[in-house]
Amino acid sequence: MSLRETLSAARLSRQAQRAARGDREAFRQLYRVLHPVVWGYVSRRITAQADVEDLVSRTFTRVVEHLPRFDPQRGNIRAWTTSIARNAVIDHLRAQRGRGGEAEALEWLADAALDPARALEADERNAELRALLSGYPPLVREMFSLRFGDGLRVREIAEILEMSEAAVKQRFARTLRELRGKLGVDAETKGAAGYAI
Amino acid sequence: MRSDLEPRLRGLYREPLAGQQAHLAAGEDELLAALAPAARERAAAAGSGGRGSGWPRLPRFALGALLGVAVAVGACVMPVEYPVSLGHGLEITIAADRFDQLDPEAIAAHLSESLDPERLEIRVERVRRELAAEDGTVRTSDDVRLELFVLGEDIDPALVLDDLRREFPLLAEAELADVPLSGTVHGTFGGALSHRFLDLTIDRHGVEEAERRLLDELVAQGLPREHTKVDITDEQGPDGRRRVEVRVEAEQ
């Protein structure tokens, strides 16, 4: 992580702590940084604008309520807030689809960010990639959507999915290696099994 | 060569819907209105004696003389080894004739803004070195040494030094070094517990309060109050070094 990112994360944590004590300016700054993150997360998974607006508002209401529970030692505020948004989206999906179980909700969530318009495109290569991805468990598919859809970092993904950072890195490395192999990526590239973010 | 797999993966996912800015603006006032009552309710629920609630804010930085902190821990119940970190010392050495172009206060202000440290101190020192050449002549070298002491959370000295080089191009020709104010203490159980208090409590509340808090912690850890004694001394030596000594004696 670069210094700028480190400082930015540390600054956001301090703002969160000040906001938890009622500091309006700290909250305003925090909100302006986090709103695009939450909006992006929710609107990639939920299509109706009114639902998106409602879920984003609900997420921030919970952020205000639970801010004192945020512990900078245990994670960063972006991941913490995204986790709240994720729970709101899970609740919404379960309510919409007849209160399925947790496993069912996670199954929906794993593919919710995939763009259906792209599935209709006559791009065989993307169709193949999409089909290959669909063969992986929901957890891996969600990891991919958080990384490649939302642009989150490995550490943040680990926090959101309550996994260790090493486990997330390992799953990414292994899955990318497998995908490259199955897609017939040339040998030179296939050898690059590592995955650094 | 890198595969195009990752861009292709990115291309599988949706773009966010439009309308983010409008929603942000619409919700801001309402959330701010909810913030103060929520904080008040929490404060009321927590009572008025919440730890840290009344701590005065330290000045962001102060020009002062402080070279380092030494720690010694006295006897206690169980011997242990533990690392202590008391902040970071950053040392910048630059030729004296370039010093006029260096602005220590600007550096302090930048670090204060970017790191928001609990404490930041600066010491400027002019150093004249006499170097003897083989032919017997003596050449003098004048340098200015800028010493920074930074105390705060999440401070990575290597990144800070890189940042300083970027922000202050003059420092490209300076020597920048991290002088960690830390090490392993071969101490005791009481000392291991006490080191957490050294960084801030003494500065904020004074020695007596630090002693009282440390004693409370030790008692909370199971030591008998009547047989536990905490003694802290905080002295500034003639060489400018600060020495904090924490002595804990206890019987179980």
Interface residues (C-beta under 8 A of the other chain):
Chain A: S2 L3 T6 L7 A9 A10 R11 S13 R14 A19 A20 R21 G22 R24 F27 R28 Y31 R32 H35 P36 W39 G40 S43 R44 Q49 V52 E53 V56 S57 F60 T61 V64 E65 L67 P68 P72 A113 L114 D115 R118 R125 N126 L129 R130 L133 F144 S145 F148 G149 D150 L176 L179 R180 L183 V185 D186 E188 T189 A192
Chain B: M1 R2 S3 L5 E6 R8 L9 R10 G11 L12 Y13 R14 E15 P16 L17 G19 Q20 H23 L24 G27 E28 L31 L32 A34 L35 A36 A38 A39 R40 R42 A43 S53 S114 L115 D116 E153 D154 D156 L159 V160 D162 D163
